[in-house]
Amino acid sequence: MCDWCTKHGNGKKWYMNARNYSNELAEETNMESYLTEQWMNFEQVFIRKIMGFSSKDLGYKLKMPIIGRILRNKAESMIHSEKKNRNPVRADGHFGQVIPLEDAQIIMSELAAEPIICNYCMCRWMQRKEKEAVCINFGVLSGVLEKLPRFIPKDRTYKIDRETAIQKLEEFNKKGYIASVWFQPVPYINAICSCESPECGGLTLRNNFDLKAVYKAEYIIQLNQDNCQGCKQCVATCQLSAIRYIPSLNRVTIDYNKCFGCGVCRHACKHDALKLIPREEYPGFDGTY
């Protein structure tokens, strides 16, 4: 994420730059129009075409020697697009990054623009027809979604304050959901999702096809082998198969190539064996997002 932090982070993490949440930025870039068209047609994001190719059997097509490289470059350019004429129906410019609970709570307490709402996760609904209000949206997007009833919980208690949002993020995190923050579209930020793999569209694109729809966190998990008691609770919690139990050692090991640095596994460990450290401090994995 170094390029995005340099370009949109104002000298820090891109999602810690207050301007990226501002109403001024939304007005300058006509975000309301883009977001309205995007979310009115959100279901089409999962069936969008790339250079005329359907997303069906995308993995096979991406492995094709020449066409695969062209498709990958085209898909990445759509995901990261900052062009003025980007297509909202394809969700051009819509990508995010996994974040730990602590960063998510800072965003909600200090940066997110009001109003704030908690609405249904569209990924979960489209993947397995389950409506669960675990997406927290704010700023211009909140007003857009309020006009689209299919995203709004029936009990109508979707409008929340900052304190409630912070509490919900902790609740979702402890439940095992991975928090992620999103450009929508870049450089405007208006959402923190708490989702699962493989329901999450961003995690699916990343894990199945290595498309950078969502990046790994600025952190990575560190294991204290001396504290590990081999209880295996963290193994069950990790959605990305980054933690494995070794019977002969009665301890776990971390596959750092798979670790996204979400920090969810920490909630399962009762022995203080897991903690997050900045990714840049872990040799070999600094800069690997």
N, C-alpha and C positions, 0 to 999 in steps of 0.2 A: 504493500500500500504506500510505499515511499513516494511514488510519483503523485498520487492523489493528495497525500499530506503536504507535499511541496506546493502543489498547485492550488489546493483549496483549504489547507489547514492553517494558513497564516502563522507558520512556524511551529505548529504542534499537530496533534492528530486531527485528521480532517473532520471528524465528528465532534471535536471540541472547539471548533471555530463558531462563535456565536452568530456571525453573519449568515452562515448557511441555514439558520433557522428563522431568519428575520422576515417580517412581513414586507419590508422594503424590497428584499430580493425576490420574493414571490410576485410582487407587483411589477417589478422591472422586467421579469422574464415571462409574464403572463401564465403563471403556474395554474391558476384556477381553470383556464380553458383546457390546458393539457391534461390535468388530473381528471376533469369531468369526462373527457372523451376516453381516457384510459380506463377508468373504473366503470363506466357505462358498458364497456366492452371487455371487461377483465377476463371473462371466461375464454376469450379467443387467444389470450397469451399462451395458453397451453397447447394450442393447435396452430400457432403461427408458422409461416413458411419462411425458409431462408433461401434466397435466390431461386424461388419456385419449388424447392424441395420441402416436402412435409417433414415435420418433426418426428413422425413415426419412424421407428428403426434408425433414429439419429446416430446411435453408437456405431452401427455398421457403416453408415455413410461417412462419418468422420474418420474412419480407418482407411478409406479408399485413398490410394497414394497421392493423386493430384487433386481430385475433387474434394477430398477430405480436408486438405490444407486450405483450400479456397473457402470451403464452408466454415471452417473454424475461424479464419480471419474475418469473414463476413459477420458471423455470429458475435464475435468479440467486439467488433466495431459497432454493432447495433446495441449491445449491452452497455457499452461505455460511451455512447454517442453524446456529444455536446453540440451537435449541429442545430441550427435554428429550425430546420424543417424536419426534425426527427419525428418519427411516427408514434403517437401515444398508444395506438391499438396494439402495436408490437411491444410496448413498454420500453422503447429505446431510452437509454440513459438511466435505467432502473437497476441498480445493483447495490450490494451492501457488504457489511463486515460483521462477523461474530464479535460480540463484546461480553466481558464478564459482568456480573450483577452490579459491581461497584460503579463501573462506567455508565451503565444504563441508568442508575439512580442519580448520578450527577447530571446527566442529560435532562432527566425529568424535573429535577429540582432547580436547575439553573439555566437551561438552554431552550428547552422545548417551548414553542409558541402556543399560546392558548387560542381557542378552546382545545381541551383534551377529551378524547373519547376512547372507550374500550369496545371494540366491535368484533364480529365474527372473523375468524381466520379463513380467508378464501381458499388457501392451499388445502387446508384440511377438509373443507367442504367439497372441493372438486375431486380430491383423491379418494375419500371414503365416506362422503355424504354425512359428515358429522359437523354440526354447528357448535363451535366453542369460542366464546369471546376471550381471546388471548392476545389480540393485536391492539396495541395502543398507538393511536394516530393523533396528530396535533397540527395546529396551524391551519393553512388553507384546506388541506385534505379533510379535516374534520367536517367542515361545512359542506364539502362535496359529498361525503359519505352519508351525512344526515338526510340527503335527498334521495338516497338509494336504499329503500327499506330492506332489501335482501341481506344487507351487511349489518343491520341494526338489531340487537337483541330485543325480543318481544316484550320483556318486562320494562323496557324503555329506561332502565337505569344505566345508560351507557355514558352519560356525561359525568366526568370525574374530575376531582381537583388533583393538584400535584402530590399531596400526601397519599391519597388513595392510589394513584398511579405507582408510586414508589413501593407501596405495600403489595400491590398486585404483581409487580415485577419480581419481588422476593418470593411470593407465593408460587408463581409460575416456575421460577428457577429451581426452587426446592422440590417441585413436582417432577423435575427432570427436563424441562423445556429449555432449549437453547435460545438465548437472547441475541438479536442481531439488529443493527441500525442501518437505515436505507436512504441512499440518494433516490429521490423520486420526483423528477429526474435530476441528475447531477447539474448544479451543485446544491440543490434544495433538499433539505432533510426534514421529513415529516412522519417518520414511523419507527417504532421499535416493535419487532415481532418476537414472540416467544413460541417457537415451533419445534417440530420433531423431524428426524430423518426416518423414512424417506418422504414424508408428507410435504415438507418444505420444498417449493419449486427451486429456490436458489441452491439449497444443499444437494438436491437431486442432480441439477446441471453440473455442479462442481464435482460431486463424488462419482457420478456415472460417466461423465464426458470430459471432465477437467476444464469446463468452461468457467471463467471467472465471474460468475453471477453473484457469488458471495466469497469473500476472502476470509482467511484465518485471522484470528484475533492478534492484537499487538502483544499478546502474552502467550506463554506456554506453561504446561503443568510441570512442576518439579516434584519428584518422589524422594522422600526420605526413607531409604530402605530400613534403617534401624527402627523406625516407628511403625512400619508396616507389620500388621499382625496376620495377614493372609485371610481376612474375613470375606473378601471377594465382593463386598457391597459396592465398591466403586466400579467393578467390572460390569455389574448389572445396570449401573447408571449410565455408563458411557454409550452414547448412541452411535459413535463413529468407530467403534472397535479398536480404540487406541490403547486400551488397557487389557492385559492378559494375565491370568493367574498361572504361576509355575508351581505345580504340585511338589516337585522335589525340593524347592526352596521354601515352600509355604509363604510365598510373597507374590506380589504382582510386578509386572514390568510395563513400561510405557513405550509404545511405538510412536516416536516423535514425528514420523512422517505423516501419521494419521491424526495427531492431536491438533484440534482447532483452537485450543486455549479458551474454551467457553467457561471452564471452572465449575461446571455443574457437579462433577465428581466429588468436589470438596464437601458437599452436603452429606454424602454417604459415608465419609471417613470419620470415624469417632476417635481416631488415634493421632490426629494432626500429622499425617504422613504426606499429605498433598497440599501444595500451595502454588499459586501463580507467580511467575516471575516475568519481567519484560522479555519478549522474544529476542531482542537484540543482545541480551546477556547470556543466551544459551549458544555455545559454540556450534557452528554448523547450521543453525536454524535462524540466525539473524537475517532478516530480509526475505525469508521464505514465507510468503503469505498465500 
